[in-house]
Amino acid sequence: MQLWVGLGNPGAKYAANRHNIGWMALDRIAGDHGFGPWRTKFQGNLCEGTLGGEKVMLLKPETFMNLSGQSVGEAMRFYKLAATDVTVFHDELDLAPGKCRVKSGGGHAGHNGLRSMHQHIGEAYARVRLGIGHPGHKDRVAGYVLSDFAKAEQEWLDDLMRGISDGATDLARGDSARFLNAVALRTAPPRSSTTVAKAGKPPTSTDDAPTPDPAPEARSPMQRLLDKFR
């Protein structure tokens, strides 16, 4: 059995925040793969299903981000799981928007949700790091992560969610490379040779400009005839 955790904050006010991208990922997986209904348990919302023959529990702690580890620790004790059975989906400032990386163990890099996880279950859990980009200055981080994704970001966000759902079965099987490949096929699909050829040279290049037709003779037939006798 595996426990997948999405980090976020409860309530409609936070639902579309960048900080809630972990919840969004779990919602997409649950909806696309026919997981059971969400129910209140372990100070959060829980549902279960099967991916690649593996039983997977999805948990969205409702303790607010800073206390996420309380909910996860409670679920782990109930199911007698180790930290290595846990995978956490979370927002990542240090990755460009739409990028995805998988990591096992390591520090929390100042992320309050991960800091709480460390306090309650240690650091041996796996993480799916979902890039949201950085606002440019540390003083802007709090407001940035607690603001909604902009309309201009919805396309890459949807592609990322689709990719995560596509690769969820591979992730459950422990094949992170195939999982990341599934994500990449959505977020950065390979271009066809035709597209590459077109992209290789700007359409406005002078090399592609058609050769202009010679200008038509502006003089009248009489003027041309008189020229012969000059």
N, C-alpha and C positions, 0 to 999 in steps of 0.2 A: 504493500500500500504506500502511496505517496501523498504528501500534503502540499498543495500549491497555494501560495498565499499572495493576494494582491494588496498592495499598500495604498491607503487613501484615507479620506476623512468622510464621516457619515453626514447625510443631509443634502437636500436639494441645492443649497448654497454652494457646496463644494463639488457637486457631481461632474461638472465639465472642466474642473481645474486641471492644470498640468500635473499637479501633485497626485491626482487620482488616476493616472494612466494605468497603474497596476490593476485597479478595479475594472477599468474598461477592458483590459486584456482578458481577465477571468470571465467577464460577462459575455465576451465574444466567443470564448472557448465553450462555455456552458451552452449558449444558444445554438452554436453550429454543430455540436457533438452530442446533442440530446441528453444532457445531464439532467438529473432529477430536480425538482423544485427547490428553490432556496428556502432554508428554514433558519430560525434564530437559534444559535448554539455557540457556546464558547465565547461569549461576549462579541459575537459577530454573526455573519450570515454564511451558511454552509450548504453546499450541495455536493452530490457525488455522481460519478459515472465511470466509464471505462475507456481507456485510450491504449490502443496497441496491446490489448490483453492485460493491461495494468489497471488496477483500481486506483482512481485518483479522487481525492477530496479537494474541493476548491473552497477556500476560506477568505472572506473579506472582513478583517477585524473592524469593529465599530467602536473601538476605544479611543478614537482619534489617533493620528499618526504617531505622536510621541509615546504612546503606550501600546503600540501594536504587539509587542512581544508578550504581553500578558495573555492575550487571546490565543496566540500561537502556542505558547507554553502549555496552556490548559488543554488544547486539542492534542498536542503531542503526548501528554501524560495519559489522556483518556485512551488513545489508540496505541500507546506503548511504542512510539516512534522515536528514532534517533534524529539528530539534527541533519544528518546526511540524507534523510528521507524527505527533507523540506526544500522546496524551491520557491523563492520570493521574486515576484514581479514588481519592479519599482521604477520610478522616474530617475533619470541620470543627467545631471547638469553637464557633466564632462564629455558627453557624446552629442554629436550634431543631431538636430531634429530628424527623427525617422530611423536613426541607426539603432541596431540591436546587438548586444553582446551577451555571452553567457560566461559566468565565472563561478568558481567554487571557493569558499573561504575568503579570507582577507579582511581588511578593515572596513569601517563604515563610511569613511570619507566625509564625516560630518552630517550625513543624512540622518535625521531624527528617527525615522522609522527603523532604519537598520541599527542605529544605536540601541534602541529598545530591544530589538531582536538579539543583539549581542548580549545584553544584560540578562535576558531570560533563557536563551537556548544556546549561547556560545556563537562561534563564528563559522562552524563547519558546514552550514547550509549553502545551497546553490542559489545564485541570483541570475535573473534575466533582466539585464540593464536596458532600459528603454530611453533612448536619447530625446531630450526636450530642448537641448541647447542651453546656453548661459546668457543672462541678460547683459553681461559685460562688466559688472561691478558687484562685489559681494554685498554692498548695502542695498542692492535692488533684488536680491535673491528671494527674500521672504514674500514680497509682493508679486514677484514673477511666478513662483510655483503655485501661489494661491489665486492666480488669475486664470480665466478660461482660455482655452486654445482659440486663437483668432480664426476667422473664417478662411483666411488664406492658408491655414495649416490643416484644414479638414481633409484635403486630398491625401497628403502623405500620412496623416493619422489613420485614415481608413485603410490605406494600403498596408500600413504596419500591422493593424489589427487583423486584417485578412491573412497576412503572412504568418502571424503567430498562430492563428487558428489552423492554417494549412499544415504547419509543422508540429502541431501539438502532439500528434501520435509519435513522431520521431523523438521529441523531447522526453516523452514518457518512457520510451525504450532506451533512453540514455545516449541517443545519437545526436549530440548537440551540433555536429557539423551539418547533418542533413536538416536539422531544424533551422539553422541559420541560413542554409541554402534556400529553404522554402520562403523564409522572410525576404531574402534578397531578390527572389524571383518576382515578388510583389513590389518591393520598394525600389529596385534598380534592375528592371528586366533587361535582358540582352537586346541590343538593337540588331535589326536585320542588316544584311550586307548592303541592301538598297539604301537603307536609312543612313548607314555609315558613309556610303559613297556620296550621298547628298550632303551629309554633314561635313564632309571633308573640305568643302570649298564653299564660302558664302555665296548665296544666290545672286548677290550684287557684284560679284567679282567681274572685273573687266574681261577676264579670260572667257567668261560664259556669255558675254554680251554678243548678240548677233551682229554680223557685219552689215552696216547700213547700205541700202541700195543706192547706186549712183543717182545724183540729182537729175531730174529730167531736163532736157534741153529747153532753156528758157526763151531762145530766139525763134522768131517765126520762120517758116520756110523761105519767104522772100529775102529776109536778112541773111540767111545761110547762103542763098544763091548769089547775092551781091558780094559776099565774102570771096567767092571763087574768082571774081574779076578784079579784086584789089591787088 
